[in-house]
Amino acid sequence: MIRIKARAPTARGAVLPTVWGATAVAYKLGCPLAQQTGLGARIVTSAVFLAVGTGLIAHVRRALLRELRQARRVARAAQSVVLRPLPPRLDGLNVAAAQLSADRGASVGGDLYEAVATEHGVRVVMGDVRGHGLAALGTVAAVLGSFREAAHDEPELGGVLGRLDRALARHLRERARAEHPASGGQEPDHPVAEEFVTVLLLEIDGEGGLRALNCGHPWPYLLCGTRVEPLTHVDPLPPLGPFPLPTALEARACGQLLPGDSLVLFTDGVEDARDTRGRFFSLPDALRTAVRDHPVSPQRVLRAVLTALLHHTSGRPTDDIALLVLRNDRKRGVDVRGAGTCATSHGPPAADNAPLATPQ
């Protein structure tokens, strides 16, 4: 939680209101004109008190603006720690990311992302907390904090996901106790009991091999040259929070991210964005437009998609939005793709609809 401590009024800050008040009192009691009842005297008296009132209002406004600027500086600093900027390059991958909050004045909201280079490969998380804006920031901090530790400690993605699930459950229990100390837990109809987080975990090894675990999150798109294809159509697991995770958590192989290919990860606020006529934003079409003539950098893809999305929503998205683009800029090796296909070799067609894990 971000808390801004209000400063007590200083002696310097009280000088101007005192001067204005003393001026008004001195005029009323000491000026002969203020004692007269004529029209001209009344006009002058009204003008004096109007000037005094305007001065007091202007002083209070300046003080409030100073406090607001200070609060925004503190909030931006805290938010940048929670959702810190990603490095432009990560173990041979070119990275670009951006986030828009549905709350005006907030730089982050209920969407989360992170990418870290580990001894197990580059690990990426993209998630979406129920709700949006600053109200979801505490849950974002809990999940991201757990991922930043678990990504290095856990040899398998299943272990990382388990750590995220436990961190979320712990955070929700503590939040429930803080909001309702007497209850000691989450009641079924309590808002905290309805919290959930969609999470997509990706692992990219040194050869570009992709492994993933998905809990209720949209699958990313693969940019292969000028083609745009979904990474996979496998049904994801339920989101974290409402249901326990399966006992066996095995990451699914999703082919390879070959040199020159890109992945576009996003939250559902992107494809759920609507225009004034209620039409949904088409992310695949925006991506095809971005790479229509030739492959482009992640930064240009990100800029093109955000520009199209803000134009679609007239600059007023109603949900938090996050986008993360990764391009493999490593040296090109042997191309294992067939002619006219992208690098996502999902195995036999029957396996494409298999669940990621089976609850025990």
Number of C-alpha atoms within 10 A of each C-alpha: 12 12 8 13 8 9 7 7 9 8 8 7 13 11 10 14 17 12 13 18 16 13 14 19 13 12 17 16 11 11 12 10 16 19 14 12 10 10 9 11 15 15 12 13 20 13 12 17 18 13 14 19 16 13 16 18 13 12 16 14 12 12 13 12 12 12 16 13 11 14 17 16 12 15 21 16 12 14 19 13 11 18 20 12 14 16 13 13 14 16 16 15 22 20 22 23 22 18 21 21 21 21 18 10 12 15 18 28 28 29 32 29 29 19 23 19 18 15 13 17 21 22 25 22 25 25 29 29 26 15 17 21 21 22 15 19 22 18 25 24 20 18 24 22 14 18 26 17 13 19 28 17 14 16 14 15 23 19 16 22 27 19 19 23 21 16 18 24 19 13 17 23 15 16 17 21 14 13 11 13 11 9 11 13 18 18 12 9 8 12 10 18 17 14 19 22 26 24 29 25 25 24 27 22 19 14 14 20 17 24 19 21 25 26 20 19 24 21 21 21 21 25 28 22 16 16 19 21 17 15 22 17 12 17 17 20 21 18 23 24 19 13 10 13 21 14 12 12 18 17 20 19 18 22 19 22 24 26 21 19 21 28 22 24 24 29 29 18 21 21 16 18 23 20 18 9 7 10 12 15 20 17 19 17 12 19 23 17 15 21 20 15 10 9 18 17 18 21 17 15 23 19 16 16 22 20 13 19 24 15 13 19 19 12 12 16 22 15 22 25 28 26 23 26 25 26 24 22 18 16 9 11 9 7 9 12 14 9 6 8 12 22 24 21 17 18 11 7 8 8 10 16 11 14 13 22 17 13 12 7
